[in-house]
Amino acid sequence: MINVKNLLKLITYQENSQREGFVLEETVHDHPKSAKGESSPGGEDSHGQREAQAEPAPQKKAPAVRRAFKKPIRPADKANHKQKKKENGAAGESQPAPTSSQTMGEPPISNLSVSASLAENRKIIKKLYGLPANKDIVVRDIVLGTSPAIDGFIVFIDGLVDKSIQNLLLQALMLFAVRPVPAERGQLATYVKEKMLPGNQVVLKSRFNDILNAVNYGDTALFLEGCAEAVLVETKGWEHRGVDLPTVEQVVRGPHEAFSETLRTNTALIRKIIKNENLTTELLTVGSRNRALVAIMYQRDLANPALVAEVKRRISSIKTDRIIDSGMLEEMIMDTPYNLTPTILATERPDRVASGIIDGRVAIIVDGSPYVLLVPATMYEMLHTGEELYSRWQLGTFIRLLRALAFNLSFLLPGLYLAVVLFHHEMIPTELLLAIAGNRERVPLPSLVEVLLMEISFELIREAGLRIPGAMGTTIGIVGALVLGQAAVQANIVSPVLVILVAVTGLAGFAIPYYSLAFSLRIYRFYYIILGATLGFFGIACGLFTQIVLTANLKSFGVPYLAPIGPRTVPGADVVTRLPLFFHEKRPDYLNPQDITSQPDIARGWLEPPAKDGGKDY
Amino acid sequence: MSHRQRMVGKIIKEGMFGPGEAVILLAISSISRLFLSYPGMLFEIGGPATWLTPLGGLVLALAAIFVLSLVLKKSPGSTIVEINEQAFGPYLGVAVNILAIVMVLELLGATYIREFSEAMLVTTLRFTPISVVDAAFLALGLLGAYLGIEALARTARLTYLYVLAALLFVILALIPFWNFHNLLPLLGKGPKEVFILGSLSTATLAELVIAGVIIQAMGGAEKLTRIGYRFIFMGFGLMMITLLDLVLTYNWTVSEEFTQPFLRLARTIYLGRFFQRLEAIFILVWVVVGALKIALLLYATAVSLARSLKLPDYRPLLWPLGLAMYILSLLPVDMVTTIRLDNYLRWLLFVPAYLLPLLILAALWLKGRGARAGN
């Protein structure tokens, strides 16, 4: 019966659920409403949690041999999903939604409040951290040098704290605190915070949940006898990599700073460029196990509120145990994860992020990742580097056009070669045809196998070059490529023309500034090789049409991926070509920022004729 | 309009695109016939004055757009399918819709698939079975139609510059071959052939019907005239220029012998010893235009059928309609039969493109008069 039902379900009409859930609307004034309707992170959270609950739990059945593919829930599916849930029975509905930590099996003890008894607090801390087995957690008993002396203890994680700050803290508490304390022990924490501690960030917390979060992030917690609050002192100071040169997005002209793994350093790098009080940093936590901090940065007076709400909604709705890098978050929040083309921009350059934020975009920084995500992103922005803006416009435009050529060559060239060689010989002038044929004469392999062989070898060299330990990696890569190419030609396995072709394709791929896009084009190249070898130019044209239609259908946080050309919006001065800076009067229209004007019509005030009174004082 | 009808109109999610994209989509779609054997047939009608035949067609098409806009303005928010039903009643209306719009578009889609496939076989894939190329075109059409009119409009917007550049390149590269004596006699086979038969032939545009079906995605009836006039000027302008290029390059007696006149033009290009035989590059443009046309026809067929049958979505209809298109496209025995069928279909297209809007206007007028008399 079940099979019959499934069969019937297969052939009956199911409502289409392919539409995207979020579209960045045209008018700014409509947004607060839609933002309210769509965002409400709390509401969405509970939905998400309920969904997690409604999913069929494995229960106590025998473990399944093969894991069934679970279709991810799209926003558009939610209505259907809710319906299913109702059908499943109201029992699940009536129970309160568990928190994410509960679902992951963590003890609810962390929800407890701080007790007035020091012994009790010590016991809870020991239980929470699994002491004494947990060796890098330090619980140190101290006696405050006040009159009368007060017992207390501090908790911190060795390696995460700055020892010099902590010494200062202990000195202040144990040696210099020689003043009388108030008799009211309940107010002791406030007294210590206000009068005795020189630390720059000191807060009081009464719930263990908050205390654990702070200690896990490098703070030191101070518990005092008779006080139901803990004093949290900011003592963060772990080993980290400093601000370094960009390794992937190098430029000749422009800042040479790159993001590092520390969230605060990264936010500061952006703030260093945008010295504006409207620049807002909001913090979210993702990943129930690693509790990664995610910062969202945007200009409060520029970014579309609906966009900010959508970013927050997507990030806060994620239920997973870990987010180690921004790449993981990217995949979780992107609109079309099944498409090969990336729709979120990840960059290691603070200047690019700052520029994006001033355009009205939202930056997403994940603690521990040197790549910052920028949303929404269009394909044209993925072909920019920022350097075009720093060099003069003629140079910038030339580089852009060169890059456009590289973009096309990187995935089309081998396919086109095969199409021409196998199907359209008439296109090749006789001399060239004879040269190619002469070279191919000694090669026993068919052209398709020859191309695939070289392409796969090239990919292997590239991958191996990356993985070889040490600085010799790239050298070996290049030497390997040369040796392999030369040897392959001499052994009559491939023709020399093909080696040139593969090298040009490889160069074109390296000329694409965004790694993720270049990578996807590398994969697309193999599709075009197959299409060119089977159907010639017709196959390539079929592939191009498919790719264009699919890419035109993509969206990045509600913004069409090929904007401002497909669909046509107000053309900017910085899309394919790069016009002189004084023409960049508007921000990108497709972002619908709160203020579209970037600069007045006459940005170079010195061109205006001076007034009679001697001119303005600039 | 019944509540259900209004609901259907809202449920079919078509997406939206701007007038610029609409103009380009329809214009690119309308010039697709230039790449097939159609210009050769026009030469049989017009002779050396073939390039003048689109003039009369242009006037007729403009008039058709005007009439269509009058019809669509009668009921803002509806497409030609719903208005048809309002004019002719629920039963006759559905029958007229299916026979005059859905069927004609479906047949037209089938002939286009076949003609483009034949063109590919003639041009490059000589040993490939027609069914394979046919299936590839159908697959592209299905994908485009499935993703919707918005994606198609964007694709047209993204590719039209390349299409125009290719046309312009063919025209400019052939200037050395032009012979202005080929234009004589100026009125060709006679004014009757050129301005009546030629006009009637060039005026039959499937886009006139498609515009009525996708009007809501284009922004409503009030934008139709603006979009319609522009796309017609663009489409007919490109057609005239290409035909003129053909007449100037080859004598009309030679031109009417070509199975694929545009291919012949591309093949003629000779820019020195290194750059000759460039026609293969035009296959890229050709296929993109063909796939857009087929996808648009399939989309319009599916949407008009879904609207006629009050279905909430057109997508489930794509597969059966596409399969039917595939089967129909393989029915003609050979290319000659396909071209002949295409000529018949062109005359049949007069019914939904020209006759139907006039009939609807008449029916609505009669209904209104009846209602006034009743009052």
Chai-1 contact restraints between the chains, C-beta under 6 A:
chainA,res_idxA,chainB,res_idxB,connection_type,confidence,min_distance_angstrom,max_distance_angstrom,comment,restraint_id
A,Y13,B,P316,contact,1.0,0.0,6.0,A-B,restraint_1
A,N16,B,D313,contact,1.0,0.0,6.0,A-B,restraint_2
A,N16,B,R315,contact,1.0,0.0,6.0,A-B,restraint_3
A,F423,B,T124,contact,1.0,0.0,6.0,A-B,restraint_4
A,H424,B,A280,contact,1.0,0.0,6.0,A-B,restraint_5
A,E426,B,R277,contact,1.0,0.0,6.0,A-B,restraint_6
A,M427,B,R277,contact,1.0,0.0,6.0,A-B,restraint_7
A,M427,B,A280,contact,1.0,0.0,6.0,A-B,restraint_8
A,P429,B,F274,contact,1.0,0.0,6.0,A-B,restraint_9
A,G536,B,T124,contact,1.0,0.0,6.0,A-B,restraint_10
A,F537,B,A280,contact,1.0,0.0,6.0,A-B,restraint_11
A,F537,B,I283,contact,1.0,0.0,6.0,A-B,restraint_12
A,F538,B,M120,contact,1.0,0.0,6.0,A-B,restraint_13
A,F538,B,L125,contact,1.0,0.0,6.0,A-B,restraint_14
A,A541,B,I283,contact,1.0,0.0,6.0,A-B,restraint_15
A,A541,B,L284,contact,1.0,0.0,6.0,A-B,restraint_16
A,A541,B,V287,contact,1.0,0.0,6.0,A-B,restraint_17
A,C542,B,A136,contact,1.0,0.0,6.0,A-B,restraint_18
A,C542,B,L140,contact,1.0,0.0,6.0,A-B,restraint_19
A,F545,B,L140,contact,1.0,0.0,6.0,A-B,restraint_20
A,F545,B,V288,contact,1.0,0.0,6.0,A-B,restraint_21
A,F545,B,A291,contact,1.0,0.0,6.0,A-B,restraint_22
A,I548,B,T155,contact,1.0,0.0,6.0,A-B,restraint_23
A,I548,B,L158,contact,1.0,0.0,6.0,A-B,restraint_24
A,V549,B,G144,contact,1.0,0.0,6.0,A-B,restraint_25
A,V549,B,L147,contact,1.0,0.0,6.0,A-B,restraint_26
A,V549,B,A151,contact,1.0,0.0,6.0,A-B,restraint_27
A,V549,B,T155,contact,1.0,0.0,6.0,A-B,restraint_28
A,A552,B,A151,contact,1.0,0.0,6.0,A-B,restraint_29
A,A552,B,R154,contact,1.0,0.0,6.0,A-B,restraint_30
A,A552,B,T155,contact,1.0,0.0,6.0,A-B,restraint_31
A,N553,B,L147,contact,1.0,0.0,6.0,A-B,restraint_32
A,N553,B,A151,contact,1.0,0.0,6.0,A-B,restraint_33
A,G566,B,R154,contact,1.0,0.0,6.0,A-B,restraint_34
A,G566,B,R157,contact,1.0,0.0,6.0,A-B,restraint_35
A,G566,B,L158,contact,1.0,0.0,6.0,A-B,restraint_36
A,P567,B,R154,contact,1.0,0.0,6.0,A-B,restraint_37
A,R568,B,G20,contact,1.0,0.0,6.0,A-B,restraint_38
A,R568,B,R157,contact,1.0,0.0,6.0,A-B,restraint_39
